[in-house]
Amino acid sequence: MAESSFLDYHKKCRELEDKAGMKVDNPDYCPLLVAEDLERQAKREFLRIMQPITKINPDDVWNLDHYKKLTDLSLSLMANFIK
């Protein structure tokens, strides 16, 4: 993509994000990537908080399927306490 085309594309993206109410700290950041990163950070913090119960350090889980399973099982443990 030519530089001028990219600048037009980037400007249009920012306009559409503003119109949709998508706000991020840095206008050069993609709102979707920011949201996905915040979700990832929240899951990781939740698993760290659950570590005394699960006895599993989330930093030791490298397989993405196992990480998702740990997250799902930890959430299901908490489901009984949420009304």
N, C-alpha and C positions, 0 to 999 in steps of 0.2 A: 504494500500500500504506500503510495506516495505521501511524503510528509504533509503536504497541504490537505490531502484527503483525510489523513489521520486526524489532523487538527480539527477539521470540520466534523468528523465522526465523534471525536472526543467532546467537542462543544455541544453537539446534539444530545449525546448521552447525559451530560451534566444538566442540560435543560429538561430532559425527560425525567431525570431523577428528582430534580427540584419540583417539577410539576406533580410527581407522585408522592412527594413528601419524604423522600429518602434522604436522610441527613447523615453525614459521617464527619468525623473530626477534620479529615484532610480531603479536600475536593478531588484529589488525584486518586483516592482509594475507591475501589468498587464496593458499593453498598452490600451486594450479595456476599462477597468474600469477607467483608467485615462481620456480617451477621453469622456466617458459617464459622468464623474463627471464634466469635463470642460463644457460640453454642459449644464448640469443641472445648474451650476453656471451662465452661460451666460443667460439662460432663466430667472433665478431668478433676476439677475441684470436688465435685460430688463423690467421685470414686475415692479420692484421698480422704474425705470425711468418713466414708464407709469402711475404710481400711481396718480399723479396729474390730469391726463386726465380721467382715469377709475374710480377714487375714490375708488379703491379696493386695500387693502394692501395684497400682495401675502402671507404674513405670516399668514393671517387670513383664507386662503383657505386650508382646510385640505383634502377635497375629491379630489382624483387624477383626476377623470373625470372633475370636475369643474376647477381644476388647468389647465388641458389641454385645456379646452374650453376658459378660460381666456387668455391663451397664444395664442391660435388660433385667437381669436377675437382681441387681441391687435396687433398681426402681421397683420391682415387684415386692421386695422385702419391705419397702417403705409404703407401699400402697395400702397396707392394713392400717396405717396410722394417719391416713389422709381422708378427710371427710368431704 
